[in-house]
Amino acid sequence: MPIVLLIFAILFAPSKIEWLTPTEHDFGTIRQGKPVKIIFQFKNRTDEPILIDNVRTECGCTEAERSELPIAAGAVGQIPVEYDAQKTGFFKKKITVWLHGQRVSEKLYISGFVE
């Protein structure tokens, strides 16, 4: 029984941040070879500064930035994401964000259609 409670606590632990922008963004129809950008914003919900340990994208066509400085308690942080379409057609990409001391990562998604 204690293992079940531990797993439950990990999976349903509250996030340290509150997303101020939707975590999914549809660029609609974009042109091949013309990069597009979105800035995902979040608020630190804790009483302490937080660090973004890592931000990972699925492929080289998607680039995400992160601040290496702590985000103060109650402050707003951002994750700029740029997509540079090399292939035509539909795309959906996942961006994974790891916060220091938070076991479950945050997920962001971008999608659209490249012509």
FENFEN-V350809 format. One record per residue. N is the residue number from 1. RES is the residue in three letters. PHI is phi in whole degrees, -180 to 180 (none if undefined). D_LAST is the distance of its C-alpha to the last C-alpha in Angstrom with 2 decimals. Layout:
n->N res->RES phi->PHI d_last->D_LAST
n->N res->RES phi->PHI d_last->D_LAST
This chain:
n->1 res->MET phi->none d_last->53.24
n->2 res->PRO phi->-61 d_last->52.68
n->3 res->ILE phi->-66 d_last->49.70
n->4 res->VAL phi->-62 d_last->48.06
n->5 res->LEU phi->-65 d_last->48.67
n->6 res->LEU phi->-63 d_last->47.24
n->7 res->ILE phi->-62 d_last->44.03
n->8 res->PHE phi->-60 d_last->43.82
n->9 res->ALA phi->-64 d_last->44.46
n->10 res->ILE phi->-69 d_last->41.74
n->11 res->LEU phi->-69 d_last->39.06
n->12 res->PHE phi->-113 d_last->39.95
n->13 res->ALA phi->-67 d_last->40.99
n->14 res->PRO phi->-67 d_last->39.74
n->15 res->SER phi->-70 d_last->37.01
n->16 res->LYS phi->-78 d_last->38.20
n->17 res->ILE phi->-126 d_last->35.40
n->18 res->GLU phi->-120 d_last->34.10
n->19 res->TRP phi->-73 d_last->30.40
n->20 res->LEU phi->-92 d_last->30.18
n->21 res->THR phi->-116 d_last->26.44
n->22 res->PRO phi->-58 d_last->24.76
n->23 res->THR phi->-86 d_last->24.16
n->24 res->GLU phi->-125 d_last->20.75
n->25 res->HIS phi->-133 d_last->17.89
n->26 res->ASP phi->-103 d_last->14.68
n->27 res->PHE phi->-75 d_last->12.25
n->28 res->GLY phi->75 d_last->10.53
n->29 res->THR phi->-91 d_last->6.97
n->30 res->ILE phi->-125 d_last->6.29
n->31 res->ARG phi->-95 d_last->5.21
n->32 res->GLN phi->-61 d_last->5.80
n->33 res->GLY phi->81 d_last->9.59
n->34 res->LYS phi->-111 d_last->10.40
n->35 res->PRO phi->-59 d_last->12.64
n->36 res->VAL phi->-124 d_last->13.33
n->37 res->LYS phi->-136 d_last->16.84
n->38 res->ILE phi->-136 d_last->19.05
n->39 res->ILE phi->-115 d_last->22.83
n->40 res->PHE phi->-86 d_last->24.56
n->41 res->GLN phi->-117 d_last->28.22
n->42 res->PHE phi->-142 d_last->31.28
n->43 res->LYS phi->-118 d_last->35.03
n->44 res->ASN phi->-73 d_last->37.73
n->45 res->ARG phi->-89 d_last->39.89
n->46 res->THR phi->-90 d_last->42.69
n->47 res->ASP phi->-94 d_last->45.84
n->48 res->GLU phi->-131 d_last->45.01
n->49 res->PRO phi->-63 d_last->42.39
n->50 res->ILE phi->-121 d_last->39.61
n->51 res->LEU phi->-118 d_last->37.68
n->52 res->ILE phi->-90 d_last->34.18
n->53 res->ASP phi->-72 d_last->35.00
n->54 res->ASN phi->-163 d_last->31.53
n->55 res->VAL phi->-134 d_last->27.82
n->56 res->ARG phi->-124 d_last->25.73
n->57 res->THR phi->-113 d_last->22.06
n->58 res->GLU phi->-79 d_last->20.81
n->59 res->CYS phi->-154 d_last->19.17
n->60 res->GLY phi->-72 d_last->18.96
n->61 res->CYS phi->-79 d_last->15.41
n->62 res->THR phi->-118 d_last->17.12
n->63 res->GLU phi->-126 d_last->20.13
n->64 res->ALA phi->-126 d_last->22.75
n->65 res->GLU phi->-111 d_last->25.91
n->66 res->ARG phi->-145 d_last->29.28
n->67 res->SER phi->-81 d_last->32.54
n->68 res->GLU phi->-92 d_last->35.41
n->69 res->LEU phi->-90 d_last->37.86
n->70 res->PRO phi->-64 d_last->39.27
n->71 res->ILE phi->-98 d_last->38.05
n->72 res->ALA phi->-63 d_last->41.26
n->73 res->ALA phi->-55 d_last->42.50
n->74 res->GLY phi->79 d_last->40.88
n->75 res->ALA phi->-83 d_last->38.48
n->76 res->VAL phi->-102 d_last->34.73
n->77 res->GLY phi->-120 d_last->32.45
n->78 res->GLN phi->-145 d_last->28.76
n->79 res->ILE phi->-129 d_last->26.07
n->80 res->PRO phi->-74 d_last->23.23
n->81 res->VAL phi->-128 d_last->20.04
n->82 res->GLU phi->-122 d_last->17.18
n->83 res->TYR phi->-118 d_last->13.91
n->84 res->ASP phi->-118 d_last->12.36
n->85 res->ALA phi->-72 d_last->9.23
n->86 res->GLN phi->-105 d_last->10.05
n->87 res->LYS phi->-118 d_last->8.43
n->88 res->THR phi->-85 d_last->5.31
n->89 res->GLY phi->108 d_last->6.52
n->90 res->PHE phi->-71 d_last->9.04
n->91 res->PHE phi->-139 d_last->11.19
n->92 res->LYS phi->-145 d_last->14.66
n->93 res->LYS phi->-122 d_last->16.86
n->94 res->LYS phi->-106 d_last->20.56
n->95 res->ILE phi->-118 d_last->22.58
n->96 res->THR phi->-109 d_last->26.31
n->97 res->VAL phi->-118 d_last->28.95
n->98 res->TRP phi->-109 d_last->32.60
n->99 res->LEU phi->-102 d_last->35.33
n->100 res->HIS phi->-61 d_last->38.76
n->101 res->GLY phi->82 d_last->41.22
n->102 res->GLN phi->-112 d_last->38.78
n->103 res->ARG phi->-70 d_last->38.57
n->104 res->VAL phi->-98 d_last->35.47
n->105 res->SER phi->-75 d_last->32.17
n->106 res->GLU phi->-96 d_last->29.82
n->107 res->LYS phi->-119 d_last->26.28
n->108 res->LEU phi->-122 d_last->23.19
n->109 res->TYR phi->-136 d_last->19.73
n->110 res->ILE phi->-125 d_last->16.23
n->111 res->SER phi->-151 d_last->13.31
n->112 res->GLY phi->165 d_last->9.97
n->113 res->PHE phi->-130 d_last->6.61
n->114 res->VAL phi->-103 d_last->3.80
n->115 res->GLU phi->-118 d_last->0.00
